[in-house]
């Protein structure tokens, strides 16, 4: 009787050469970094070289600190044409067609993700599990299923990715996340984890927090706030998490006007579906999506009639309140 292949074995069967790209979403977070790092060394154990690539600076973020402390080798690229088009591409913690990832124009793409599917992109193989709290949990399970040793650096990276994306196991946690958390916990370097947990903000980040706090707009249990212009992606998300700690707030929308468009972070305590609401609210002026508790979005300036700060706030507020009201009917 033929033994069923593991997910990792299926992935390897789709790779024809001896080198691939492991692609993260733009401005990657710790879960994306951990997942890509974990995938790279799973492939190395099979004699396949993998280069981790992404677009968008990670300087002065906790992600950059994670990369430095764990000595993770990653390559920032500006355009897909900089890369070898003949290599397979393994996307982790993201999906083709989303605004937060550059299109590699590859017909040999593999996808490993934990976000809901919002498009019909074709892959030669996919392992997409929207119920799982962190992509790093999926990657960690590959190690266990294939008896691959997890060293202290890998355990630390994967555990930190799980911790961040599940808000320390308080958001969107499944049995797989719990199992992987406990498996990795005793194998990780807790000095490094503590260093990452206690130094997550820069001094200049306080200005963005102050700006957001000063213009908080609460409508019933929905909170809107601007983080100011050109706020870092990771900081927009952190501020949104902070606002969700306010008593009585069940849905938070934080945004920043940037050169390429308006970036949004959306959080919910479960009273609303962040991913579904953001997808509906932004469908014809950009895009949005994610999990029930955590989502992101992007608005193109080309789609806006007004581009001033007051106009942007009004558009975002009206669109999200409209979708919330539909839910409440």
Order of alpha helices (4+ residues) and beta strands (2+ residues): alpha-beta-alpha-beta-alpha-beta-beta-beta-beta-alpha-alpha-alpha-alpha-alpha-beta-beta-alpha-beta-beta-alpha-beta-beta-alpha
